[in-house]
Amino acid sequence: MKKIILLTLLAAAAASAQEVGFDDFINQHNIFTTDEESARTEEESVRDEGFGFGFENRGLTTPSLSATISGEASAEALVFIDELESTSKMKEISLGDIFSGALNFSAKSSNAEAVINLKLQPSLNTAVVSFDEAYVRGFLGGLSVEAGLRKLAWGKADSLGPLDVINPLDYTDLIDVTSVQNRKIAVPMIHVSYGLGAYSRLEAVFVPSFTPQKFAESGRWAPSQLTTAPAAIETGARAYFVKEMPPALSFALLADPTLVDLLTTKIGSVAVPHEPPHTEWLKYMQAGLRFTTTVKSADVGVQGYFGRLPRPAFVLTGLKEFWSEFNTAQFETEKSAYLTEYLKDKHISTVFDYNYFAQLGVDYAQTHWGFNTRSELALNLTKDLKGDDGEVYNPFISFSVGFDRDIAVKGVTLFNVNLQINENIRLFSDKINSNRALDIEADSNNTSSRVTLIASRKFFRDELEVNFTGLWGIEDKDFYFVPSLIWTRENLAIGLYSGVFLGNSEGELGQYHKNSFARMTMTYTF
């Protein structure tokens, strides 16, 4: 009979352990323990919060957590065509560092997510690791809050559109110019978004500093707009000096070469570029608000953004006022001494900054007759609302229109085409001064139009892709063509690319006519 009672108690303990934990049942019923041992066991149970045998931990909830690691490793060989022109140049060909890669880490629970994406660009002497993105996101019902180094895409355009203004771009080379997301530079930001129903969303972003676009400062990818600016400004300053100088000084220069030397020294020093401004301060903060929704079958959005233009403003100040106080009578008394003191007292300085601008924009996307259409329109206002301030860029209107569609004949798809047209139209262009020393937009086009075309076709169960990318600068009459062949099987991709620059050698694309290249890549994604 005692054995039956004991077995019954043990069975009850096992059943109860499914609900409250075996240790809790033993402690609750004081089985096999004295009062002292029971009290001590209960104290230890409280201290270790119920863990012990791996059963349910009452009163403590642990959210499920998932973590992932992904990335890619890539090897690349790049040769510029002009390096193959002679044997001596071929001997100096450098394939660079060859290897690059990325490591992406993420951890996610039911109410939060953390992401760290690293870029790996080791060189022969050092291992360079940089943040591509690093941020934390919290989910509070329909509200999402994220903070950190982030790349954020606004607008509907496939290629870079006028509304995608938050992140600057890296133009240190133009090898892969259409991969906008890869070219973006992550910036510190706080981004908040809230879902309004099933099809609407409100977003706000705050960027506490400013990061300009990144260009090569020297070498084959340095843009002529930056490298030729100091010389153009100096030439403009010389022309202005000669045009506006007092007549008495003009006649004196013909008779006295020493006066010419004094003036030439002054002119030669005015166009020396200053160091770029420190843009990490709150003085350069930016902010934006965006609302998107769906109306029937159309996706529409509207946004406002206040920030800084990514193009630097570099011009001279004080040049117009330089001759305003010249005293001809004193100059006639002692020409050299007076001119020396006058040039010393009159200051001309360089203005190097990034202009404020405010943007109001709308976008629209919808499918029409099999065409997936997208368009964006933006009004960009600067402080130069009259167009006559040479230190500030004029206001301008930007828009883009585009579509993508499979082109088929008799039901057989030939290729997919993606076409986009971008346009900038400067306002008050008639107020632009033709002297580069007085106006940062001198000698530039009133409009800037570019067509981007991507055509592709896949073969052999999508393992082989033939791709053609073309860019056309309409005003500059220049082109950039990138045909490619990419073979992919599972996680391995091998690509052959060629880049060709054609057209006007002074255009934004044509200036790189010596940079045509051939490229091979091998990438493993994990």
VOVEX-957374 format. One record per residue: x, y, z of N, C-alpha, C in turn. Coordinates in pm, whole numbers, plus 50000, padded with zeros to 5 digits. Layout:
<recs>
XYZXYZXYZ
...
</recs>
This chain:
<recs>
500834988150000500005000050000500875012550000
501975012550078502875024150082503525026449947
503865015349874504455016849742503485023449646
502205019849656501195025649567501065040549593
501055044449723500935058649758502145066449707
503345060449725504555067249680504575069149528
504165058549454504095059549307503095070049264
501975070749336500955080849304501485094849323
502225097049433502795110249458503825113949350
504645104349309505645107149206504985110249072
503905103149040503175105948916502575119948919
502035123649032501475137049046502555147649033
503735144549089504855154049079505255155948934
505325145048858505705146048718504695154048638
503415151648666502365159048595502415173848631
502605176748760502645190648805503885197848751
504975190448730506215196648680506035202448542
505085197148463504825202748332504255216848341
503615219948456502995233048472503875242848546
504535238348655505225247648741506715244848754
507195234048695508615230848706508835220848817
509705211048795509925200348889510465205649022
511425215049016511975220649140510895227449221
510025234949155508965242149226508025232449296
507715221149228506795211449290507435205349413
508705201649402509405195649517509415205549633
509745217949604509805227849711508415230749769
507395230749680506055233949726505515223449824
505815210849793505265199849876506265194349978
507445200349986508455196450085508785181550079
508785176149957509115161949943510615160149947
511085151050027512505147450042513335159150096
512735169650154513505180650210513015184050348
513955189250430513585194250561513095208450546
512545214350652512075228250645513215237750613
514415235150672515565243850648516015242950504
516075230450453516485228650314515475234650218
514185233550254513135239350170513285254450160
513555261050273513705275550273514915279750190
516035271950207517245275350133517035273449983
516355262649944516095259949803515215270649742
514205275249821513325285749771514105298749749
515025301949840515845314049826516715313349702
517345301749677518185300049559517355300649432
516115295349440515245295649324514895309849285
514635318149389514335332149362515555339049304
516745335749357517955342449314518295339249169
518085326349129518405323248990517185324348898
516105330848948514915334348870514285322248802
514355310648871513585299248822514325290148729
515525294148682516265285348592516915274148672
517025262548613517665251548683517565238848603
516325235148569516145222748494515635225448352
515555238148313515185241048176513695241148153
512865240448256511425241148237510985255748228
509705258248222509165271648206509675280948315
510105292848275510585302848368509435312348399
508735309948507507535317748538507885332048571
507095341748517507255355848547508355362648470
509105355548385510185361648309510035357548164
509845367648073509675364847930510935368847856
511445360147776512625362747696512235363347549
512295375347484511885376247344512805367947255
512215361847153513005353847060513945363046984
515155358346964516195366346900516785358346785
516885364746669517515358446554518685366946509
519765360646475520955367746430521425361646299
521895370146208522365365446078523695371946044
524505364845972525755369945918525765367045769
525995377145689526055375545545527165384345490
527375383445362528405391845302528815386845166
529945391945121530475387644993531975389644990
532625381744909534055383144884534225384244733
534995394044690535105396844547536545398944507
536905393444392538215395844331537995403044199
538855412644169538635421044052539955424143983
539915424243850541045428643769540535439743678
541195451243681540755463043605541935468643527
541735470443396542775475943309542175487243228
542845498743226542415509943142543015508443003
542195511542902542585509042764543825517042725
543945529342776545105537542737546415531842790
546345522442886547555516142937548085505442841
547295502042739547705491742644548255497742514
548435510942511548855517642389550305514542351
551145511642450552545508842420553085498742521
554205492842485554825482842572555275489042703
555795501242696556275507642818555125510342915
553955514342863552795516542949552285503443007
552335492642927551855479742974552685474743092
553955478143092554815473743202554455480743333
553775492043322553435499843442551985497443487
551305487843425549925484943463549865479343605
548955484443684548725479343820547285474643830
547095462443876545745457143893545115461244025
545845469144104545275474044230545325463444338
544395464444431544385455544548543655442444521
542935441644410542245429644361541085425444453
541355423544583540305418144670539495429244737
538215426744750537325435244831536225426244884
535475431444979534425423245036533495431045126
532575424045185531605430145276531185419945379
530965424545500530435416245608529225423345668
528115416245675526875421945724526395414045845
526185421045955525705414746078524345420946114
523415412546155522125417646201521585408746311
520925415046407520245407846515518855413946528
517855405346540516485410246538515635402646638
514815410146711513815404346800512455409746757
511455407046839510115411246803509935426246805
510785433646876510585448046886511835456346856
512895450146808514115457746781514985450546680
515885458146620516815452646522518095460946525
519225454246514520525460846505521245455846381
521835465146305522495461746179523875468146176
524885460346140526225465446117526715459445986
526945468045887527465463745758528855469845738
529825461445710531205465845696531685464245552
532495473845508533175472845380534625468745405
535105459145328536485454345341537235457945214
538265466245229539075470245113540555469645150
541065457645169542475456545209543405460745096
544485467145133545525470945038546775462845067
547815465444991549035457645008549695460245143
549485472345196550175476045320549265476345442
547985478945421547055480145533545755473145502
545025469845608543695464045594542675474945629
541905479145532540965490145550539575484345571
538995487245686537635483045717536845495545751
535705497445687534895509345710533435505245725
532675513945790531245511545806530515515245677
529735505945628528815509145519527495514045577
527005507045680525855511345759526005505645899
525465512645997525445507846136524335515246208
523265508146242522135515046304521315505446389
520485511346473519555503846559518145508346524
517225498846516515825501946485514925495946592
513975503846638512995499146735511595499646676
510805489346706509425488446657508475490546774
507665500846765506695504046870505305504546807
504715492946791503445492346721503655495946574
502915505746526503095510146387504225519946368
504915523346477505995533146472507345526146464
508185530646372509545525546359510525537046379
511475535046470512485545346498513855539146479
514685545446397516035540346375517035551846384
518215548646434519245558746453520605552446428
521495560146365522835555246336523275559546198
524305552746146524775555246010523875547645914
523215555045826522125548945748522165553945604
521765545245511521475549045373519965548345354
519395559445312517935560345302517565564645161
516625557745100516195560844964514805567344967
514705579344913513415586144897513145588144748
511885587444711511505589044571511205575744506
510815576344380510385564344307511355560244197
512325568544161513175565844046514045553644068
514275545843961515185534343968516625538843978
517035547843889518345553943901518215565943994
519265573544010519225584944101518195595044055
517265598744144516225608344113516365621144192
515635631644155515785644644224515315644644368
514495634844410514015634544547514925626544641
515885619544587516785611244669517955619944714
517715628444815518655639044849519345637144984
519035626645057519535625545194520995621345199
521365611545120522745606445123523565612145007
524775616945033525675620944924526195608544852
526835610844738527345599844656528865600444647
529435588744625530885587444609531215586844460
531855597544409532225598144268533745597444251
534425590544340535865589444326536265581044204
535315573544149535485567244018534095565243960
534035562143829532755559943761532695545843704
533335536443772533365522743722531965516743720
531235518343829529885512443841528905523643875
528675532443780527975544943809526485543043835
525875532243788524425530543804524035523743935
524995518444012524675512144140524575523044247
523415529544250523245541244336523415537644483
522845526344525522915522544666524345520244710
525165514244624526565512044659527345525144663
526945534744582527655547544577527255556944690
526145554244753525715563044862526675562244980
526855573545045527665574345166526725575045285
526825565645376525955565645494526255577745580
525205583745634525355595545720524615593045851
525045599545960524325598046087522945604446077
521945597446123520585602746114519675596146215
518555602746239517435596946313516255596546217
515745584746194514665582946096513465576646166
512325583146151511095578446213510045576446104
509365565146106508275562746011507085556646083
505905560246037504675555746102503665551745996
503145539646009502155534845915500775540445946
500165546545846498815552145859497875543545777
497335533245839496495523845765497355514145687
496725507545589497405496945516498295502245404
498025514245353498705518745231499395532445245
499435538145362500015551445379501115551145484
502075560045468503195560745562503695575045571
504025579045693504605592245719506015590245772
506985597245713508385595945752508965609545789
509875609545883510625621545920512075617545939
512985626145896514405623345910515105635745961
516075633546051516905644346104518355640246088
519135648446017520555645945994521325657046064
522055654046172522645664546255523875671346195
524335666946079525525672846017525385671645866
526425675645796526385675145649527625668045597
527435659145503528535652245436528465655345287
529485661545230529425664945087529675652745000
529385654244872529745643744778531255642144774
531695630244742533115627044745533645625744602
534685633544571535295633244438536795630344453
537355624844347538805623244343539455636944332
540455639544412541125652544411542255653244310
542705641644264543765641144163543645627844089
544425626543982544395614143907543365614243796
543155602743735542325601843616540835604243643
540385602943767538955604943796538665618543859
539645627343869539395640643924538585648743821
537415654043857536575661343760537185674843726
537065678643600537645691243555536955703243620
535685701743660534975712743725535675717143852
536385707943917537115711444040538575714944012
539225707443924540645709543900540925722443825
539985726743740540215738843661539635751343726
538915749843837538265761343900539245772243944
540355768944014541275779644056541825787743939
542195781043829542735788243714541665796943649
540435791743640539355799543581539035811843665
539085810243796538815821543886539925832043874
541175827443867542275836843853542185844543721
541825837643614541655844243484540545854643491
539455851043557538355860543572538735872543656
539535870143761539975881143846540875890743769
541785885343687542655893743607541845902343510
540875896243445540035903643350539265914843421
538795911943542538045922143615538965933443661
540175930043707541145940143748541425949843633
541685944343515542015952643400540835961243358
539645955343359538455962443312538055973843405
538165971743536537625981243633538665990343698
539935988343669540945996643736540836011243690
541176020643778541126034943743542016038143623
541596047343536542406050743417543816055443452
543956062643562545296067543600546246055943626
545746045143686546586033443711546906026243581
545976025843490546216019143361547366025643286
547386038843281548466045843212549786043943286
549736043743420550976042243498551596028543479
550776018243460551306004643441552116003543313
551756011243212552476010743085553886016443098
554046025643193555346032343207556216026443316
555626019343412556406014543527556165999543549
557085990843507556915976243523556815971843668
557395979343762557315975343903555895975743954
555105984743902553695985243941552965972843889
553345968343771552745956143714553045944243803
554295943443854554665932343942553835932344070
553625944244128552805945144248551395940044224
550825944144114549445940344084549345925544048
550335920443976550325906243936550415897144058
551255900944154551375893144278550055892544352
549355903744356548065904244423547055895344353
547025896144222546055888144146546355873244161
547625869644161547995855544169547655849044301
547405856944404547125851344536545635850544569
544785856044482543365856944520542615843844500
543115835144411542355823144377542865810644447
543615812344554544115800944630542965794844710
542615782044686541475776144758541735775044908
540695777144986540795775345130540455760945166
540715757345290540315744245338538785743445341
538225731845314536765730645318536235733145458
535015737845470534455740945603534205728245683
534165729745814533835718645902532315717245906
531815706645846530365705145828529725695445927
530475691446031529905682146127529125689246236
529075702546234528375709946338526875710346310
526115713846415524665715146399524275726546306
525215735546282524965746146182524595740246048
525065728246019524825721745890523765710645900
522935710946003521915700546019520885701345906
520245689945881519255688645775518065680845827
516925682645764515715675845810514725674745694
513885664545701512895662645595511675655245645
510585656645569509305650245600508735644745470
508245632345474507745625845352506475617945383
505505618945294504245611545307504005603945177
503715590945188503415582645072502105575345095
501375572944986500105565844995499795559644860
498755551744857498295545444734496885550244705
496675555444586495365559944542494955551244425
493985542344451493595532144353494825523844316
495305524844192496475516744153497735525044142
497705537544188498865546444177499515548544313
500845547944315501615551244435502085565644423
501755573944520502115588044515502815591944644
503625602444636504335607244753504575622144743
504705628444857505035642644864506045644544977
507015653244958508045654845060508555669145063
509075672945179509765685545197511105682645263
512135689845221513465687345274514225700445282
514945702345392515795714045410517205709245438
518155713845358519525709145378520535717645305
521555711045254522645717745182522845711045047
523135719144946523455713544816524815706544823
524935694744762526205687344773527325693244689
527005702244596528055708544515528675720144592
529985721044600530605732144673530455745244598
530315756144672530265769644615531615776244639
532355779044532533705784544543533795796744452
533935808644510533955821044433534715831344515
534995842944456535695853744526534705863844581
535025869544693534225880444749535135892544771
534595904244753535355916644768535925921744638
535775914144528536355918244401535625930444342
534305930444353533515941544297533815954844367
534185954044493534425966344570535895970344572
536725963144497538165964944512538615979144474
538115984644366538565997644319537696009144369
536746006244456535776016644494536416028244573
537496025944645538106036344729539466041144676
539746037944553541046042044496541086057244481
542126063444538542286078044537543326081844431
542846087044321543726090244209544736101144246
544296111044324545186122144361546346117244445
546086108944543547176103544626548066094344545
547476086844453548276077844369549256085744283
548826097044228549716105244144550876110744224
550696112744356551756118244440552896108244460
552596096144495553606085744518553026072444473
553236069244347552566057944284552866044644353
554136040944364554506027744416554096026144562
554386036044646554056034944789552556034344810
551816042744736550356042744754549756029444708
550196024444594549636011944542549976000244634
551206000344689551585989644782550665989444903
550446001044964549576001745081548115998645045
547706003044929546306000644889546055985644869
546975978944802546805964644780546865956944911
547615962045009547715955445138546405956845217
545765968545205544565971245284543305964945223
543275963845091542075958545025542155943245019
541185936745077541215922145088540215915744993
540685905544927539805896944846539935882944903
538835876744935538875863444997538035853544919
538345840944937537585830244871536395826244958
535305823044893534115817844959534025803044923
534135794445022534055780044999533065774545100
531875771245052530845766245143529835757945064
528845752945134527765745245072526455752545098
525765756344990524595764945000523395758045064
522625765845140521325761245187520385758945068
519495749245082518405748244987517215741545055
516035744945007514795738745055514085732544936
513645720244953513025712944842511585709244874
510725711044777509355706044782509155697244660
508825684444683508765675044572507595665544579
507235660044464506175649944453506675638744363
506155626644383506495615444295505265606944269
505365598644165504205591244118504695578644047
504025567444073504355554844005503085547043978
502975541643859501785533943822502095525743697
501375515043678501535506543560500505510443456
500985513443334500105516843222500465508043104
499515500043059499685491842939500975483442943
501265478343060502455470043075503725477643104
503685490943105504845499143138504775502943286
505815499543360505925503843500506545517843502
505675527943513506135541743499506445547843635
507415557043637507815564243758508175578443720
507815588043804508175601943778508355609343910
509225619543906509485628044021509605642543974
509185651844060509265666144029509625673444157
510595682744150511035689844269511345704344237
510945713144326511335727244324512385729244431
513575733844391514695735544483515005750444497
514755755744616514935770044641516205772444721
517035781844674518225786244746517975800444798
518995806244861518855819944912518895830344801
519345826244682519435835644570518115835744492
517085841644549515765841444489515625851344373
516635859644350516625868744234517605864244126
518505855044160519435849844062520665858244038
520865869044116521985878144091523085877344195
523035867644284524075865844385525045855144336
526235859444297527195850044239527765840144337
527595842544466528125833344567527175821744597
525955822144541524935812244573524365806644442
524145793644438523515787544321522085792644306
521655794144182520295798444155519295787444191
518045791044221517005780644237516865772744107
516405760444119516255752243998515135742144017
514605737843905513555727643900514185714643850
513855703543915514365690443874513195681043851
513335672543750512325662143732512965649943666
512305638643683512725626343616511485618643575
511545612143461510485603343414511155590643364
510495579343385511085566843342510095555343345
510545544043291509705532043290510605519843276
510065508343306510715495743271509655486243217
510065477543126509125468243065509885457242993
509295445242993509805434242912509355436342768
510305436242676509995437442535509875423342477
508695420142425508435406642377507895407042235
508165396442161507635394542026506975380942020
505655380941990504875368541983504985360342111
504955367542223504965360842353506325356742402
507365359142323508725355442364509465368142408
509905368342534510605380042587511995381142526
512255392542464513565395042405514525401042506
514085411242578514925417442680514065426642766
514615430242879513965439842967514665453342949
513895464042936514455477242917514025486343030
514965494043082514705503843186515265517143138
514375527043123514765539943067514385551043165
515295560543187515005571843275515655584443220
514905595443225515385608543181515395617843301
516525623943330516665633743438516945647443379
516325657743439516485671343388516565681243503
517515690643495517605702043585517445714743502
516595723843549516355736543479516645747943576
517655755743546518035766843634517095778743611
516655784743719515805796543712516675809243713
516145820043654516825833043650518195832143584
518305824343479519605822443414520125835143350
519245844543318519685856943255520465865843352
520445862443481521165870443581522565865043609
522965854243544524265848243569525375856943509
526395859843587527545867543540528495858243463
529045862943354529915854543272531325853143328
531665860743432532995860243491533005849843603
533845839643591533885828743689534355833443825
535105844443832535535849643961534395856044038
533315859543967532195866544028530955857844043
530885846643971529675838443975530055823643961
529595815544055529965801244054529305793643939
528275799443877527585792543767527935798443631
528995806643623529425812243495529825801043399
529495802943272529875793543165529285779543185
528185778343257527535765343273526195765543201
525705753743164524455752643090523255756443177
522255762543113521035765843185520205753543217
520395743043139519705730343163520735719243165
520395708643234521245696743239520345684543223
520525677243112519645666043080520475653443061
520005642643119520725629843105519735618443087
520055609542996519255597542969520025585343017
519375576843094519985564343141519175552643085
519835543743015519185532042955519875519443003
519085509843052519595496743092518765486243021
519395478142939518715467242869519405454142906
518615443842940519215431242985518375419442938
519025408042929518345395542892519085384042959
518325374443012518905362843078518675350342994
519655341242997519615328842921519965317143012
519735305142962520155292843029519675292543173
518345292943189517715292443322518225303743412
518385315243353518775327443424520205327143478
521005317843431522395317343478523275327543407
522945330743281523765339943202522955352543172
523515364043207522835376743182523685385443091
523065390542985523685400242897523085413842930
523945423642957523455436643005524135447842928
523365458042898523925470142836523415482242913
524335490342963523995502743032524585514442954
523755524542930524205536142856523745549042920
524635558942926524295572342975524585582342864
523685591942845523815601942740523595615742801
524605624342798524455638242840524045646542721
522805651242720522245657342599522945670542566
523055679742663523665692742634525145691342600
525835682542672527275680842650527595672042530
526585664742481526785655542368527895645542399
527795639242516528775629042553528055616442601
528815605242608528205592242633529105583742722
528455574142788529175564042866528445550842847
529105541042784528505528042756529205517142838
528395508442900528955497442980528255484442941
528755477242841528235463842813528845453742910
528075443442945528595433643041527985419943015
528685409843064528265395943055528485389743192
527415384643255527495379743392526965365543399
527795356543450527385342543469527245339943618
526105334343659525825332043801525365317643820
525955311143917525485297843957525545297044108
524355295544166524215295344312524825307944371
525885306744450526445318444520527635324744448
528005319744334529175324644262528755332144137
529335344044115529055352043996530375356543935
530495355043804531665359543729531185369443624
531785381343623531345391843532532465397343446
532145400243320533045406943228532395420143189
533115431243204532575444543180533535452443092
532965461843020533765471442945533105485142960
533895495442983533385509042994534005517942889
533165525342814533655533742704533065547642718
533925557942721533505571942725533715578042587
532655584742537532705590642403532115604642406
532325612142297531685625142281532575636742323
531935648042353532615660442386533585658442502
534865661242477535885658842579535815668742694
534965678942683534795688642792533485686342868
532725676242831531465673242898531705665743029
530655664343110530785657643239531195643043223
530745636543117531145622743089532325622042993
532285630342890533325629842787534705633442836
534795640742948536115644343001536925632143043
536255620743059536935608443099537215599342979
537385605242860537545597042740538815588442744
539765592042829540975583842843540805572842947
539625572043008539415562543117538605550243075
538445547842947537765535642903538525523442957
537785512942993538405502143069537805488543033
538505478043075538015464243073538145458843215
537155451043256537085446843396536535432743407
537115425143499536625411743529536455410243679
535345404543722535095402643865534645388343892
534945383644010534455370844058533995373044202
532725370244228532125373444357531425361344416
531725358644542531045348044617530195354644724
528915351544724527975357144820527555346544920
527545350245048527185340445150526215346645250
</recs>
